[in-house]
Amino acid sequence: MAVLQIEEPTETLSSRAWARFRRHRLAIASTVVLAAILLLVIAAPLLAPHGPIYLDVMNRFASPDADHLLGTDRVGRDVWARVLYGGRVSLSVSLVITGILFTIGIVAGAISGYAGGAVDVILQRTMEIVNAMPALIIVISIAALTGDPNIVVTMIVLGLLGWGEIYRFVRGQILSLREEDFVMAARSIGVTQRKIVLRHVLPNVVPYLVVQLAFSLPGAILTETSLSFLGLGVQEPTASWGNVVGAVRSLDNLEKRPWMWLPAGFMITLTVLCINFIGDALRDALDPRALIEK
């Protein structure tokens, strides 16, 4: 008599990666906190009764109360509203900067690593020249020449000058993948070079890029907030976390009115820490050597 055997479902690599990610309790908590921060800044119009540029001149330097949850600043603007709306701006600017440098780094790294030869040499020398350019000095110089710091120009400059690390990473991955058996098999059956890169090589680099993205975003957030703090990023009256903190320039305000700068500083720190913890967990969860272990 035949015995019916039921095969157990095979565990996929994605499910194994998710299981490994869930072991990092700090990363799970960070994901929840980061999601809460994103919901707060997205729902800013619903949560902030006063706009970020509304002036309540009769309540300058007001301490937190029922009308102003986090008090007001030196011109009577609601700090709660400026923190929420400032999060929108800071995170958006950071994503744009990261998007620019990732796009350039991925494209240049893929072409350099797969094409090789003179193309590889030219792109490597270009990357070395770009890396030698001091981005902050260039941003300051442009602001001095134009007389008006522009966040769009700042984003473009930082994106154009910051792709070297992603380029090196993608190039190294492509160099190791282009000699793999599945790539050689695709070549042997006449698959075009473009399809090999797009369909066979780059998808195998994506997990590593996700980890790199998680570690690049905090740097972009800190860069934006630092420039806005110095007056070279987002300009008043538009709110960002950097210029909310930067508006408190006197020692008296720092000591006696912590509600003016502490919430924005706390949000910067919390966001950067959460993304870093998530990046650490992703690095462990997507480790290919760990994923193939039973």
Secondary structure, 3 states (H helix, E strand, C coil): CCCCCCCCCCCCHHHHHHHHHHCCHHHHHHHHHHHHHHHHHHCHHHHCCCCCCCCCHHHCCCCCCCCCCCCECCCCCEHHHHHHHHHHHHHHHHHHHHHHHHHHHHHHHHHHHHHCHHHHHHHHHHHHHHHCCCHHHHHHHHHHHHCCCCHHHHHHHHHHHCCHHHHHHHHHHHHHHCCCHHHHHHHHCCCCHHHHHHHHHHHHCHHHHHHHHHHHHHHHHHHHHHHHHCCCCCCCCCCCHHHHHHCCCCHHHHHHCHHHCHHHHHHHHHHHHHHHHHHHHHHHHCCHHHHCCC
